[in-house]
Amino acid sequence: MPKSSAAAGSTDAQATTPSQLPRRHFTRQRRALSKQRRQQAATHASRHLNALSRRLPRHAKVGLYYDGFGEMPTQPIATWCIKHGYQAYLPIVGSLGATDKRLRFAPLSQHTLLTARTRKHALGMQQPQPSHLLWAQALDVLICPLVAADKAGNRMGMGGGYYDRTLAYRQPGGSGKPLVIGWCYDFQLVARLQRQPWDVPLDGLITPSGVHWFL
């Protein structure tokens, strides 16, 4: 059973969605949210980031991502990094060729994601200019996007397999750096997902209502 520090006011009603719901069910819910509601959710979730700080070294290297498809905004994570003296990193797709799905990570040199120099990848996401790239193993924590997650730490991604391929070295035991943390709305937490052999589980999940640990 996962250990949770979720707020007492949260309910299991949001975590009982049947696992057979398709990705588009969750992505439509995300996109239907107003900008204000997304920002409010991210603000509430950011209050739980200090629980993650207790598991990180000084000057930690933190991987995060640009929100661009209705995900919960990630700027509060970048702000948290600045406050604690952590270095934020952003994923680079295709640095080893179009057929290699392993992500590498470039440092975020600006204080905000909006002012960082980026270019739009063919897949639709923004990514920084490649420089001083790190492998995932060099990060202390990787906060990754997801479509849904369950109470056992299983993660449903967008279907491209980039994060599973990047973190494949952690299988089968799932140990080793970095800590893999999900960041999502409460409705994206479901009771159970079907796990595939190549899926890399989460170590923890942060939602507006709390932190859920699967270690």
N, C-alpha and C positions, 0 to 999 in steps of 0.2 A: 504494500500500500504506500502511496506517496505521502510524504510529509508536507503539510501545507500550512502557510501562515496567512491564508486568505482572511479577509475581513469577515467579522462575525455576521454582518448583514447580508452576505452573499448567500444565494440559494442554489440547490442542486438542479433546479428547473432548467438552468442554462447549460447544464452539463449532461443532459440525458438525450441529446439528439442522436437518432439512429445512425450507426456508422456507415450505412449504405448510401447516405446522401452524397450526391456528386459534388465535385469541386465548385461547380458553378452556383450551387446553393449558397455557399459561404461567400464566394466572390461577389455575388449580387447583393448580399446583405451588406458587405463592406462598402460597395460603391453607392448604396442607397443612403448611407450616412451623410449628414451635412458636414461641412468643414468644421463647424463649431462643435458638433458632437465628437468628431474625431479628435480634435484638440483637447476637449474635456477628458476623453478617455485616456489620452496619452499623459495628461497632467496627473490624473489619479494613479496611473501605472507607475509614473516616475517616482512617486513617493515610496515605492517598494524597492527601488534600486539600491538603497543603502544595505539591504539584506544581502545583496550580491557583493557589495564592497567588503564585507567581512570575510569573504572567501578569496579575495584577490590580494596580490602583493602590491607594494608601493610602485608607482610608475607603471601600472599594468598596461598591457597592450590589449585594446578592446576592438573587436571586429563588429561593425554594424552595417546598415544598408540604407539606401535611399528608399523611402516610401513613395510609391508612384502608382499603385494599383488599388487604392482604397485601404491599404494597410494602416494600422495605427501609426501616427507620425513618430519618427525616430529622432527628431531634433532634440527632445528632452534627454535622450541618451547622450548625444554629443555635448549638451550643456553639463550633464552630470560628469562626463569625462574631464571637462575643463575644470570644474569645481574641485575634483579630487586629484588632479595632476596626472590623469591617465592620457595615453595617446590613442586616439581613435583611428581606425583603419576602415577602408571601404573596399568591397570586392571588385576585382577586375575579371571580366569574362574574356576568354580567348587569348590570353597573353602567351599561351603555348601553342596556338593554332586553333582553327575553328573546330576541329574535331576533338580537342582535348577539353573535357568539361571541368577539370580541376580549377578552382578559383585560387587566385593569389590576391594579396591585399596591399593597397597603397595607403600611406598616411594621409589623414585629413589635415590639411595645412591651414584651414580657415576655422573660425569659431562657429560658423553656422553652415549648414548644408546648402542653404540658398546661395551663399556667396562663393562656394567652392567652385573651382574650374572643372567643368565636366564636359563630357560628350555623350550623346545618346547612342546606345548600343542598338544593333539591329533587332534585338529582342524587346526593345522598348524602354529599358531602364537607363537611368543616368549612371555614369561611372566616371571616376576621376581619371586624370592623365596618369598613365603608368609611370611610377617612379619608386625606387627603393622597395620593390615588391617583396612581401613575406609569404611564406607558406602558412597554412592554418596552424601547423604545429608550433609556430613561434608566437601565436597569440595566447593570452591568458584566458580570455573568454570570447566566444563568438555568439553574438545575438543575431539570430537568423529569422528570416521571414517564414510564414507558414500559412496554409489555408485552414487547417484544423489540427488539433492535438487531443490526445486522450489522457485519462487519469493514470495511465501507466507510462506516460512519456513518449508514446509513439507520435510521430509527426507526419502530417500530410502536406507535402510541398506543392508547388505549382505544376509538377509533372516533368520538369526538365531534367531532374536528377543532378543538378550542379552541386548542391550541398552534400547529398549522399555520396557523390563521387569524390568530392573534396575531403570528406571525413571518413572515407572507406578504411583508412589505416586503423581507425579506432575499433573496428569490428574484430572478433565477435563480442569481446567483453565490454566494449564501449569505454575503455579507460584511456587516460592520457590527455594531454592538452589539445585544444582548449576546453574549458567548460562550455557546453553547448546549451544556450538558453533561448527559449521561444519568447516572442513578444507579440501579444495579440489581444483582441477584444474578448470579453467573457463568453460571448456566444460561440466563439471558435473552439472552446473546450467542450469536448463530448465524452460520453461514457466509455466508448471503445472504438478503436479503429483496427481494421485488418492490417497486420504488419507483414511486409514483404521481406525476404531474406537480405536484401541490400539496404533496407531502411536503417538509418542511423538514429537512435533514440535521443531525446533531449535529456539533459541533466536537470533542467529546471524550466519553469514557465512563469512569466510575469504577465499578469492581466490587471485591469483596473481594480479588481477586488482583492488581489493578493499575489503571493508567491507560492508556487507549488514545486516542491523538490522531489526528484525521482531517484536520487543517489542512494 
